[in-house]
Amino acid sequence: MDYWTEFSEKGVEIFAERGTISINEDRPIVAVTVVGSGCSSPGYNIVEWWADGEGLRNPQGQLIKRQRVDNLKGQHPAWHQLALSQKRKFKSLEEANEFLERLQNTTYAMTSNFTVPGSLMSGLYENTAYFRIGDAVYFDKATKSLKQVDCHKVVIRAGSLDYEDPGTQRARYPAEYAIRLIDVTVKKAK
């Protein structure tokens, strides 16, 4: 795991664009399912599976071994959702005014007069992204034959395409993504 920010009840929260989770298996991997939610919405999940010596500029065969699922609307609870959905009892008028001011500032920062995508209340639920990979067959020009490409390692990336903690010193874009479950399907042993 690289570039993760937090490990809590939300799951493993990784930095968008930089965070990764790598999984290696002895048997060939044929599918990966990722369950999680973003700090804001919309989110995305990416799975890559490059063999040694290949990448975007020199993939083996016709497959680009990178898949992406976009527009994931699920979002885990953040301060703003909790502030709008939980009952509060204030000890003083000052405490209530401070809370209301924070709520107003956060709402403005998340909607920015509707010029930013905004994820004010995009849905408190999980996303499930399924990736069918492996078992790839391609035509090898050198040997003029079909070649089997097995996948033994996947790299998972994820992020959210909106701001996180807008209006604060911690504000960042793109926002992070919490991954709670990864299900890897491998080929049966012969």
N, C-alpha and C positions, 0 to 999 in steps of 0.2 A: 504494500500500500504506500503510495506516495502522495504528498500534499493533501493531507486530511486536516480538518480544523477541529473536529470534535468527535468524541465517541460517547454517546449517551442513549437515553431511551428513544431518541429520534433515529438512531442507527449510526453508521459511519458517515459523517458529513464531509464531503470532499470539495475542494476548490474547483469551480468551473474552469474549463480550459487547461488546468494543470493537474488536477487530482486524478489518480488512477487506482484501480484495483486489478492486480494481475492474478490469474489462476492457471496453474499447470496441472495437467492430468497425464497419467501413463497411457490410458486408452484414448482413442480419438474422440474429441468433443464434437457433437452434432447439433446441440442447441443450448442456448443460454436464456434464462428468464431473469429479469431484474425487477425487483419491487422496491419502491421508495417514493419519496416526494421532495419537492423543491422548497427552498426557503421563500421563494416567490414563484410566480407563474407567468408565462408558460415554461415548462422544463423540457429537457431532452436527455436521452440516453444514447450512448455510442458503444458498440462492441467492435473490436479489431482483432484480427488473428493473422499475423504475418509470419511466414516461414523465415528461416535464417536467410539473410541476404536479399530479402524482397521488401518492398515498401510501395508507397503511392506511385513512384516513378517507374518501378520495375516489378509489377505484380506477375506471378506465375499464371499463365493462362489468361482467360478473359475476365475473371472475377476481380473486382476491387474488394479486398477483404476488410471492408469497413462498412458497417451498417449503422443507421441513425434513425431513432424514432423521435419525432418532434411534437410540439403542441400538447405536452402532458400538463393537464390542468390541476392535478392534485397538489396540495400544499400542506405541509405540517404546521401545527400551531405556532404562531409567532405572537409577539406582544400585542399587536394590533387586533388579531382575531380574539385573543383572550380578553382584551379590554372591552370588546364589543359583545362578547357572548357570556361573560360571567357577572354575577351579581356582585356589587361592591357596597361596602359600608365605610363611609369616611368618618374620621375622628374629628375633623374640623372643616370649615369652609375653605381654608387655605389649601388643605390636602385635596379637596374636591376640585378646586380651581386649578391646581398644578396638574392633576390627572386630566382634566378637560383640555388644558393647554397642550399637554403632550399628545393627547388624542387628536386634537386639531392639527398640530404640527406634523404628526405622522401621516395623517390622512392627506394633507396638502402635499407632503413630500412623496407619497406613493402615487398620487394622481397628477401632480404637477400641472394643475389646470388642464388636465386631460391631454397633455402633449407627450406623456410617457405612457407605455403600455399599461402600467398600473395593475397591481394584484391585490387590491384592497380586501376582497373576500372571494378568492377564486375557487374555494372548495377545500374543505378539510377532509381529504381522503388520499388513498394511495394510488400510485400508478403501477401498472404492470406492463413491461415491454418485453416482447418475445423476439428472439433472434434465431433464425434457422441458419446454421453454418455447417462447415465441414462436408465430408462426402463429395467434395468437388472433383469433377473429372474435366481435364482439359486436353486439347490436342497439342502435343509437343512437336514442333516443326522439325527439330533436329533429328528425332528418331522416327517421325511420321507415325506416331502411335498415341493412344490415349494414356494419360497418366492420372493416377489417383493422388489427390492432395489431402492429407489428413491434418487435422488441427489438434495440437496438444497444449496450446497456450492461448488464452484470451486476455485482452486488456479492456477493462470497462471504464468508461468516462461518463460523466454526467454534469449537468449544470442547469441553471435557470436564467432565462433571458429577460430579466428585469432587475431592478435595484434591490439590494438588501440593506436594511437599516438606513433608509434614506433620511436625510436631514440630521444625521449624527456624524460624529467623527469616524465611526466605523463604516460609513456608507461605502458600498462597493458594487461594481458591475463587471461581469455578470455574477449573479447570486449563486450561492452554493447549493448542493443537492445531497440529501441524506439517503443512503442506500441501506435498506433493512434486510433484504433477503436476496440471495443469488442462488438460483437453481441451475446446475450444470448437468446436462444429459450427455452421457458417453455411450459409445458403441458397446454392445454386449461382447464379452469374450467368446471367441470361437471354440 
